[in-house]
Structures are given as structure tokens and as C-alpha cells.
Amino acid sequence: MLHGTFIANKILDDLRSKTEKYKLQNKIPTLCVVQVIFDTASKTYVKQKHKIAKSLEWNFIYDELPENTSEDKVIEILQARSNDISVHGIILQLPLPKHLNQNKLLQYISPKKDVDGLTITNQGKLLSNTAILKPCTPQGCLAILDEYNFSLKGKHVAIFGRSILVGKPLALMLSDRGATVSIINREDKNQASISQNANLICIAIGQKHYLTSKHVNEKAWILDIGMNKSNDKWIGDVNTNITCAARTPVPGGVGPLTVAYLMKNTMIAFEKLENDVIQS
């Protein structure tokens, strides 16, 4: 198993050490989550972020909005938090209700506080390999591969899922490491023939046990990024009966690292913003 919890704990321990230093200066990071409530699972994710921020002794702001909230209201809040010098990291919790334009709203987050790495500015920097604030889950995937010494150079990677949170940025980041990447679309009738030849399979489609033996060769590594709630338990996108060289568990694989890198991004944003204030 490719466990991620102990890697996440190392990142959080480093952040605690940095936080102690800044507390002596009466400064600590502040993370803000803006959420339009309609999806109960994503509220669980917010609670986890709050829990970790609290464990780091950071400030945490939660703007909870009802499902029928207008775009103008969400924009108003995002702009206010972006202009608030006491806030260092901002997340617009996804998914959103259908009446809200996700891509439009994300652009009202200051790129300097965009700790999910989803604004057009930060996505553009990711494309040119100059991003400072990168999407958290792909960073977690790379951390696991690094920890377990999986070299990406010359490897073929198959990715199930093409979201801006995971699939698309992960493809770019893996490509920058020398991998040949195939993004497998839901409509593709030849999914198995593509993934069977992959050295590494990454899946984040939110469909429990979707990946089966027909998709995998026994020498492949698998990063199961899916999180599906079933009978009060978290289940991944990978059928646990498959035979492969190594895979991440759910929970305890990529998930803890997603939150850890969110906090790391917040610290990066905090330090850069504080430095900008000093220089001004």
C-alpha cells in the first residue's frame, strides 16, 4: 500500500514549526472557506480543513451560504475576503449549485490568495511551469510517488477524470516530470485498452469501485483519488480485489495529502503576502 498519512504529518509538523516562529511576531495565517451549501459530502471536507487549521492554531473563517445564494452575493464575499489584508488563503468550496458559474466565480479570488490554484492566473502559470500555488491533490499525488521512489521519466500514465481540481493539472505536472500522459474520457469506448498499458493509473471520477481488473496490468501502480461515501464509510474508485504492484488506500492515501498541501499553500501565500506588506 502507498500510504499518505505519514507524509502529510511531516508536512503539517513543518508548518507547526513555522507557525511557532510567526506567533512570536503575533502573526498567524488565516484561511477562509466560502461554501454554498447543497452537497453534504463537501461539508465534510470543510470540517476536515477546519480541524487541521485549528490543530495548527491558525485562524479559520467559514462563510456558509444557502443553496439559493445569487452569483452577485458570492462575488461580493469573494471580493471582500480578497481585499481583507488579514485573510491569506481563500477557497471557493466545490461543487457549486447549477445556477452558479464556477469558472466565473473563481476569478474573483485574488490569485495571491488562491490556495486551490484554480484561478486563470495560477492555471496559466501551471501551464508554463512557473506556478507557486499549485492544485493540492496533484501535489499530494506527486509527493506519494516521490516518497516511494516512482520515477516518472519515460513512464506511461493513464488518468481517469479531467476536472480542473485534479485531472487536468495532474496531467500537466506529470508531463513536466517526463511522463507520457493519457487522459481517459468517460465517452471513450477503449478505456481498458489504454489503461492496461499504463505504468501508473490515477483515477478521480467519484464512482466507487469503477476501476476493475480489466483496466489494469499487474505491474501497474494506482493512485486512487476517489472519495465515495457508502454506509458511513469512505470508498475509493478502485475495486479492492484487483491485482497490481502498488496502490493507495482509501482513506489514508491521497486524501490526507490534499489537506496538507492546502495548508502548505496557505503558509506560502501568508509568507508572500507578509513579505509584500514589509516591502511596501
C-alpha positions, 0 to 999 in steps of 0.5 A: 500500500502507498500510504499518505498519512505519514507524509502529510504529518511531516508536512503539517509538523513543518508548518507547526514549526513555522507557525511557532516562529510567526506567533512570536511576531503575533502573526498567524495565517488565516484561511477562509472557506466560502461554501454554498451549501447543497452537497453534504459530502463537501461539508465534510471536507470543510470540517476536515480543513477546519480541524487541521487549521485549528490543530495548527492554531491558525485562524479559520473563517467559514462563510456558509451560504444557502443553496439559493445564494445569487452569483452577485452575493458570492462575488461580493464575499469573494471580493471582500475576503480578497481585499481583507489584508488579514485573510491569506488563503481563500477557497471557493468550496466545490461543487457549486449549485447549477445556477452558479458559474464556477469558472466565473466565480473563481476569478474573483479570488485574488490569485495571491490568495488562491490556495486551490490554484484554480484561478486563470492566473495560477492555471496559466502559470501551471501551464508554463511551469512557473506556478507557486500555488499549485492544485493540492491533490496533484501535489499530494499525488506527486509527493506519494510517488516521490516518497516511494521512489516512482520515477516518472521519466519515460513512464506511461500514465493513464488518468481517469477524470479531467476536472480542473481540481485534479485531472487536468493539472495532474496531467500537466505536472506529470508531463513536466516530470517526463511522463507520457500522459493519457487522459481517459474520457468517460465517452471513450469506448477503449478505456481498458485498452489504454489503461492496461498499458499504463505504468501508473493509473490515477483515477478521480471520477467519484464512482466507487469501485469503477476501476476493475481488473480489466483496466489494469496490468499487474505491474501497474501502480494506482493512485486512487483519488476517489472519495465515495461515501457508502454506509458511513464509510469512505470508498475509493474508485478502485475495486479492492480485489484487483491485482497490481504492484502498488496502490493507495488506500482509501482513506489514508492515501491521497486524501490526507495529502490534499489537506496538507498541501492546502495548508502548505499553500496557505503558509506560502501565500501568508509568507508572500503576502507578509513579505509584500506588506514589509516591502511596501 
